[in-house]
Amino acid sequence: MFNLDEAISHWRREMAASGIEHPRLLDELESHVRDDIDALVAAGIPEAQAFHLAVSRLGETASVCAEFSKLRKSVFGPLKIGTLLWASSWTLFAAGLFLGVIPGRLNLLLAAHIFSLTAGYAAALLTGGVGMYYVCCHWCRTLSAVRQQALRRAVLRLSTFAVGLVLAGLLLGMLWTQRNRGGYSAGGPREAGTLCAWVWLVGFLLIQRFRQVSDGATMLLAIVGNIIVSLAWFGAGIIAHGNRIADYWSIGALIAVHLLFFTMGVMLRFKTAERGAANDV
């Protein structure tokens, strides 16, 4: 009887003997193979056939080795650009807040709260942007195993930043509220939204840390996360500041775009499984 874990262990030993010896690289390759197997099995292909098809899709050992070596030497272009833009934007934002603190126009504690929360929300939204980029690359069939792993790592890092920054913003906001209003919570929609967003981000981070879902499902969850964070950030602001119709249209359009990418991602997973079944036949 076919045993998937034993087959993957044997495959890992063959890859190691062929030159891919680093455990982290082998783990990433195994994760990619298992994702492919899950999609193929879901399409009705027997597990043994799904394993052989997933391994064959990965490519020759030499080409895989060369691609991972290239990744180690240079950062994936779009991710590098996005990271630099995020870092530079929030450096300028922090400088602007600091310029407001110096003449006394802005309380230091409040400035730290604004910066942490805004930077955390931005990191979370950038995570969803990576998910949408993943969907676009898959639709254009330009996403290799190496790029897929690079995107997965980027989502994990951004999620970690988002969890820490949003938590810091939440705690700093509670401290400011206690000092200025006599209690740790004002009970407004912004606080409720921030707490909901942080709970979601923690759950999403744990899912990634413990590898509960495939890379493709992780990217879809990142897109869903953008909707949750948008409602927590912009939606709570709309409720707190006037309920203008134009604001509802804006956030509605934002959610519609994310739902479109989410639908494209779901369709893509079905198409991938169908192609795998057709190739096997």
Order of alpha helices (4+ residues) and beta strands (2+ residues): alpha-alpha-alpha-alpha-alpha-alpha-alpha-alpha-alpha-alpha-alpha
